[in-house]
Amino acid sequence: MRSFAAKRLNELANHPDIRPFIADPDEGVLDLTAQVRNDSNVLLLGEHGGCMLLKLTPALYEVHTLVRPEGRGPWALAMAKSVLRWMFCNTDACEIVTRVPHGNQPARSLSVAVGMQFELTRPDGSRYKGKVTPIDLYSITIQQWVQKDQTMEQIGARTHAAMREQAKKLGIAEPPHDEDADHNRVVGACAEMMIGGQSLKAVSLYNRWADAPRQRKARDHQMSHI
């Protein structure tokens, strides 16, 4: 659930099993109240921890994950997947990035497990465990997420079925439409975005997907004349 109170986040950030892995240890006790009070940022919390997502630019967020030891493993993975779904369906997010310090294997494993992809390395990325450490940047776009979230195909199939039933009631002849798993995934994501109040974003995502074949033909035509 989204939270607008910093108390629990501060407790997590300063937990003895979490604090050594985040920010510069020389900063001492962390107070993230200002970040939470910024309405552009999003704090999502569950039973054993959660994620703080800082808005970098419109549609781009950086995620920081804080999970107590008892929640690491399957719970953390399920939570992280839920966070991606919530962000892509309920906010303007079109890309989410995370910075992984070299040596932080659990953070790297979680990033890869949710479908994030390696993008680049910065040699002077951050201070980690008291020294300047390179960081790897991982990212996932909304298009990549649609293909990886296994629930979207089922939601899209149910949406298509409901649309067909409604069309019959209205006496609308159903146009030919073969079963298409990729189409279902996109429709499922768009349906969830509309429920989340992101209708314009849903339309944009659907139009991008629907226009891809035409764009591909135009590109191939241009290449044939080079």
TORKOL-4160 file (C-alpha; in steps of 0.2 Angstrom, whole numbers, padded with zeros to 4 digits, m for minus):
226
<pt num="1" X="0000" Y="0000" Z="0000"/>
<pt num="2" X="0005" Y="0018" Z="m0003"/>
<pt num="3" X="0011" Y="0027" Z="0013"/>
<pt num="4" X="0013" Y="0046" Z="0016"/>
<pt num="5" X="0021" Y="0044" Z="0033"/>
<pt num="6" X="0040" Y="0043" Z="0035"/>
<pt num="7" X="0040" Y="0034" Z="0052"/>
<pt num="8" X="0041" Y="0016" Z="0046"/>
<pt num="9" X="0052" Y="0020" Z="0031"/>
<pt num="10" X="0065" Y="0028" Z="0043"/>
<pt num="11" X="0064" Y="0013" Z="0055"/>
<pt num="12" X="0068" Y="0002" Z="0040"/>
<pt num="13" X="0082" Y="0013" Z="0033"/>
<pt num="14" X="0090" Y="0013" Z="0050"/>
<pt num="15" X="0088" Y="m0006" Z="0054"/>
<pt num="16" X="0105" Y="m0014" Z="0058"/>
<pt num="17" X="0103" Y="m0027" Z="0045"/>
<pt num="18" X="0098" Y="m0013" Z="0031"/>
<pt num="19" X="0108" Y="0003" Z="0036"/>
<pt num="20" X="0125" Y="m0004" Z="0031"/>
<pt num="21" X="0119" Y="m0007" Z="0013"/>
<pt num="22" X="0111" Y="0010" Z="0009"/>
<pt num="23" X="0119" Y="0028" Z="0008"/>
<pt num="24" X="0135" Y="0034" Z="0015"/>
<pt num="25" X="0138" Y="0026" Z="0033"/>
<pt num="26" X="0146" Y="0043" Z="0038"/>
<pt num="27" X="0129" Y="0051" Z="0037"/>
<pt num="28" X="0124" Y="0042" Z="0053"/>
<pt num="29" X="0105" Y="0040" Z="0057"/>
<pt num="30" X="0094" Y="0043" Z="0041"/>
<pt num="31" X="0079" Y="0054" Z="0040"/>
<pt num="32" X="0069" Y="0052" Z="0024"/>
<pt num="33" X="0054" Y="0063" Z="0029"/>
<pt num="34" X="0058" Y="0076" Z="0016"/>
<pt num="35" X="0058" Y="0062" Z="0002"/>
<pt num="36" X="0041" Y="0055" Z="0008"/>
<pt num="37" X="0033" Y="0072" Z="0010"/>
<pt num="38" X="0037" Y="0076" Z="m0009"/>
<pt num="39" X="0021" Y="0070" Z="m0017"/>
<pt num="40" X="0031" Y="0067" Z="m0033"/>
<pt num="41" X="0039" Y="0052" Z="m0025"/>
<pt num="42" X="0030" Y="0036" Z="m0020"/>
<pt num="43" X="0032" Y="0025" Z="m0005"/>
<pt num="44" X="0025" Y="0008" Z="m0005"/>
<pt num="45" X="0025" Y="m0003" Z="0010"/>
<pt num="46" X="0021" Y="m0021" Z="0014"/>
<pt num="47" X="0023" Y="m0033" Z="0029"/>
<pt num="48" X="0042" Y="m0035" Z="0029"/>
<pt num="49" X="0047" Y="m0019" Z="0020"/>
<pt num="50" X="0044" Y="m0010" Z="0004"/>
<pt num="51" X="0051" Y="0002" Z="m0009"/>
<pt num="52" X="0054" Y="0021" Z="m0010"/>
<pt num="53" X="0053" Y="0027" Z="m0028"/>
<pt num="54" X="0060" Y="0044" Z="m0031"/>
<pt num="55" X="0054" Y="0054" Z="m0047"/>
<pt num="56" X="0069" Y="0059" Z="m0057"/>
<pt num="57" X="0060" Y="0067" Z="m0072"/>
<pt num="58" X="0042" Y="0065" Z="m0079"/>
<pt num="59" X="0039" Y="0046" Z="m0081"/>
<pt num="60" X="0056" Y="0041" Z="m0074"/>
<pt num="61" X="0058" Y="0034" Z="m0056"/>
<pt num="62" X="0073" Y="0027" Z="m0046"/>
<pt num="63" X="0068" Y="0013" Z="m0034"/>
<pt num="64" X="0076" Y="0009" Z="m0018"/>
<pt num="65" X="0071" Y="m0007" Z="m0009"/>
<pt num="66" X="0072" Y="m0010" Z="0010"/>
<pt num="67" X="0067" Y="m0027" Z="0017"/>
<pt num="68" X="0070" Y="m0034" Z="0034"/>
<pt num="69" X="0079" Y="m0051" Z="0035"/>
<pt num="70" X="0063" Y="m0061" Z="0038"/>
<pt num="71" X="0056" Y="m0055" Z="0021"/>
<pt num="72" X="0071" Y="m0058" Z="0010"/>
<pt num="73" X="0069" Y="m0071" Z="m0004"/>
<pt num="74" X="0051" Y="m0076" Z="m0010"/>
<pt num="75" X="0042" Y="m0062" Z="m0001"/>
<pt num="76" X="0054" Y="m0048" Z="m0007"/>
<pt num="77" X="0052" Y="m0055" Z="m0025"/>
<pt num="78" X="0033" Y="m0055" Z="m0024"/>
<pt num="79" X="0033" Y="m0037" Z="m0016"/>
<pt num="80" X="0045" Y="m0030" Z="m0030"/>
<pt num="81" X="0034" Y="m0037" Z="m0044"/>
<pt num="82" X="0019" Y="m0029" Z="m0035"/>
<pt num="83" X="0028" Y="m0013" Z="m0034"/>
<pt num="84" X="0032" Y="m0013" Z="m0053"/>
<pt num="85" X="0014" Y="m0017" Z="m0057"/>
<pt num="86" X="0007" Y="m0003" Z="m0045"/>
<pt num="87" X="0019" Y="0010" Z="m0052"/>
<pt num="88" X="0016" Y="0006" Z="m0071"/>
<pt num="89" X="m0003" Y="0005" Z="m0068"/>
<pt num="90" X="m0006" Y="0019" Z="m0056"/>
<pt num="91" X="0007" Y="0033" Z="m0060"/>
<pt num="92" X="0015" Y="0041" Z="m0075"/>
<pt num="93" X="0030" Y="0029" Z="m0074"/>
<pt num="94" X="0036" Y="0023" Z="m0090"/>
<pt num="95" X="0053" Y="0018" Z="m0084"/>
<pt num="96" X="0060" Y="0013" Z="m0067"/>
<pt num="97" X="0079" Y="0012" Z="m0064"/>
<pt num="98" X="0089" Y="0006" Z="m0049"/>
<pt num="99" X="0108" Y="0008" Z="m0044"/>
<pt num="100" X="0117" Y="m0008" Z="m0039"/>
<pt num="101" X="0134" Y="m0005" Z="m0030"/>
<pt num="102" X="0147" Y="m0018" Z="m0035"/>
<pt num="103" X="0147" Y="m0031" Z="m0021"/>
<pt num="104" X="0128" Y="m0030" Z="m0017"/>
<pt num="105" X="0124" Y="m0047" Z="m0025"/>
<pt num="106" X="0106" Y="m0048" Z="m0016"/>
<pt num="107" X="0101" Y="m0031" Z="m0024"/>
<pt num="108" X="0108" Y="m0037" Z="m0041"/>
<pt num="109" X="0099" Y="m0053" Z="m0040"/>
<pt num="110" X="0082" Y="m0045" Z="m0036"/>
<pt num="111" X="0084" Y="m0033" Z="m0050"/>
<pt num="112" X="0087" Y="m0047" Z="m0063"/>
<pt num="113" X="0073" Y="m0057" Z="m0055"/>
<pt num="114" X="0060" Y="m0044" Z="m0058"/>
<pt num="115" X="0065" Y="m0042" Z="m0076"/>
<pt num="116" X="0077" Y="m0027" Z="m0075"/>
<pt num="117" X="0091" Y="m0026" Z="m0088"/>
<pt num="118" X="0109" Y="m0020" Z="m0086"/>
<pt num="119" X="0112" Y="m0003" Z="m0094"/>
<pt num="120" X="0128" Y="0004" Z="m0089"/>
<pt num="121" X="0142" Y="0005" Z="m0076"/>
<pt num="122" X="0148" Y="0021" Z="m0067"/>
<pt num="123" X="0165" Y="0020" Z="m0059"/>
<pt num="124" X="0161" Y="0033" Z="m0046"/>
<pt num="125" X="0143" Y="0028" Z="m0043"/>
<pt num="126" X="0141" Y="0029" Z="m0024"/>
<pt num="127" X="0148" Y="0026" Z="m0007"/>
<pt num="128" X="0145" Y="0008" Z="m0001"/>
<pt num="129" X="0151" Y="0001" Z="0015"/>
<pt num="130" X="0162" Y="0017" Z="0018"/>
<pt num="131" X="0171" Y="0018" Z="0001"/>
<pt num="132" X="0167" Y="0025" Z="m0016"/>
<pt num="133" X="0161" Y="0010" Z="m0026"/>
<pt num="134" X="0156" Y="0008" Z="m0045"/>
<pt num="135" X="0138" Y="0005" Z="m0048"/>
<pt num="136" X="0128" Y="m0004" Z="m0061"/>
<pt num="137" X="0112" Y="0004" Z="m0068"/>
<pt num="138" X="0098" Y="m0008" Z="m0071"/>
<pt num="139" X="0081" Y="m0002" Z="m0079"/>
<pt num="140" X="0064" Y="m0009" Z="m0085"/>
<pt num="141" X="0053" Y="0001" Z="m0097"/>
<pt num="142" X="0034" Y="m0001" Z="m0097"/>
<pt num="143" X="0035" Y="m0011" Z="m0113"/>
<pt num="144" X="0047" Y="m0023" Z="m0105"/>
<pt num="145" X="0036" Y="m0025" Z="m0090"/>
<pt num="146" X="0020" Y="m0029" Z="m0100"/>
<pt num="147" X="0029" Y="m0044" Z="m0108"/>
<pt num="148" X="0036" Y="m0050" Z="m0091"/>
<pt num="149" X="0021" Y="m0048" Z="m0080"/>
<pt num="150" X="0012" Y="m0065" Z="m0081"/>
<pt num="151" X="m0004" Y="m0059" Z="m0075"/>
<pt num="152" X="m0007" Y="m0046" Z="m0089"/>
<pt num="153" X="m0011" Y="m0060" Z="m0102"/>
<pt num="154" X="m0025" Y="m0067" Z="m0091"/>
<pt num="155" X="m0032" Y="m0050" Z="m0087"/>
<pt num="156" X="m0032" Y="m0046" Z="m0106"/>
<pt num="157" X="m0041" Y="m0062" Z="m0110"/>
<pt num="158" X="m0055" Y="m0059" Z="m0097"/>
<pt num="159" X="m0056" Y="m0041" Z="m0104"/>
<pt num="160" X="m0058" Y="m0047" Z="m0122"/>
<pt num="161" X="m0071" Y="m0060" Z="m0116"/>
<pt num="162" X="m0081" Y="m0046" Z="m0107"/>
<pt num="163" X="m0080" Y="m0035" Z="m0123"/>
<pt num="164" X="m0087" Y="m0049" Z="m0134"/>
<pt num="165" X="m0101" Y="m0052" Z="m0122"/>
<pt num="166" X="m0106" Y="m0034" Z="m0122"/>
<pt num="167" X="m0105" Y="m0033" Z="m0141"/>
<pt num="168" X="m0117" Y="m0047" Z="m0142"/>
<pt num="169" X="m0129" Y="m0039" Z="m0130"/>
<pt num="170" X="m0128" Y="m0023" Z="m0141"/>
<pt num="171" X="m0130" Y="m0032" Z="m0157"/>
<pt num="172" X="m0113" Y="m0027" Z="m0163"/>
<pt num="173" X="m0106" Y="m0040" Z="m0176"/>
<pt num="174" X="m0089" Y="m0045" Z="m0169"/>
<pt num="175" X="m0075" Y="m0042" Z="m0181"/>
<pt num="176" X="m0062" Y="m0057" Z="m0184"/>
<pt num="177" X="m0050" Y="m0058" Z="m0170"/>
<pt num="178" X="m0039" Y="m0073" Z="m0168"/>
<pt num="179" X="m0032" Y="m0077" Z="m0150"/>
<pt num="180" X="m0016" Y="m0067" Z="m0148"/>
<pt num="181" X="m0006" Y="m0068" Z="m0131"/>
<pt num="182" X="0003" Y="m0053" Z="m0135"/>
<pt num="183" X="m0013" Y="m0043" Z="m0138"/>
<pt num="184" X="m0020" Y="m0050" Z="m0122"/>
<pt num="185" X="m0005" Y="m0044" Z="m0112"/>
<pt num="186" X="m0006" Y="m0026" Z="m0119"/>
<pt num="187" X="m0025" Y="m0025" Z="m0116"/>
<pt num="188" X="m0023" Y="m0032" Z="m0099"/>
<pt num="189" X="m0010" Y="m0019" Z="m0095"/>
<pt num="190" X="m0021" Y="m0005" Z="m0102"/>
<pt num="191" X="m0036" Y="m0011" Z="m0092"/>
<pt num="192" X="m0026" Y="m0010" Z="m0076"/>
<pt num="193" X="m0020" Y="0007" Z="m0080"/>
<pt num="194" X="m0038" Y="0013" Z="m0083"/>
<pt num="195" X="m0043" Y="0006" Z="m0066"/>
<pt num="196" X="m0028" Y="0015" Z="m0059"/>
<pt num="197" X="m0033" Y="0032" Z="m0067"/>
<pt num="198" X="m0021" Y="0032" Z="m0081"/>
<pt num="199" X="m0032" Y="0032" Z="m0096"/>
<pt num="200" X="m0022" Y="0043" Z="m0107"/>
<pt num="201" X="m0006" Y="0033" Z="m0103"/>
<pt num="202" X="m0016" Y="0017" Z="m0107"/>
<pt num="203" X="m0022" Y="0024" Z="m0124"/>
<pt num="204" X="m0004" Y="0029" Z="m0128"/>
<pt num="205" X="0003" Y="0012" Z="m0124"/>
<pt num="206" X="m0011" Y="0003" Z="m0134"/>
<pt num="207" X="m0008" Y="0014" Z="m0149"/>
<pt num="208" X="0011" Y="0011" Z="m0149"/>
<pt num="209" X="0008" Y="m0007" Z="m0149"/>
<pt num="210" X="m0005" Y="m0007" Z="m0163"/>
<pt num="211" X="0006" Y="0005" Z="m0174"/>
<pt num="212" X="0021" Y="m0006" Z="m0172"/>
<pt num="213" X="0017" Y="m0017" Z="m0188"/>
<pt num="214" X="0015" Y="m0001" Z="m0199"/>
<pt num="215" X="0031" Y="0006" Z="m0192"/>
<pt num="216" X="0040" Y="m0010" Z="m0196"/>
<pt num="217" X="0034" Y="m0010" Z="m0214"/>
<pt num="218" X="0038" Y="0009" Z="m0216"/>
<pt num="219" X="0056" Y="0005" Z="m0210"/>
<pt num="220" X="0058" Y="m0010" Z="m0221"/>
<pt num="221" X="0052" Y="0000" Z="m0236"/>
<pt num="222" X="0065" Y="0014" Z="m0232"/>
<pt num="223" X="0079" Y="0001" Z="m0230"/>
<pt num="224" X="0075" Y="m0007" Z="m0247"/>
<pt num="225" X="0078" Y="0010" Z="m0256"/>
<pt num="226" X="0095" Y="0013" Z="m0248"/>
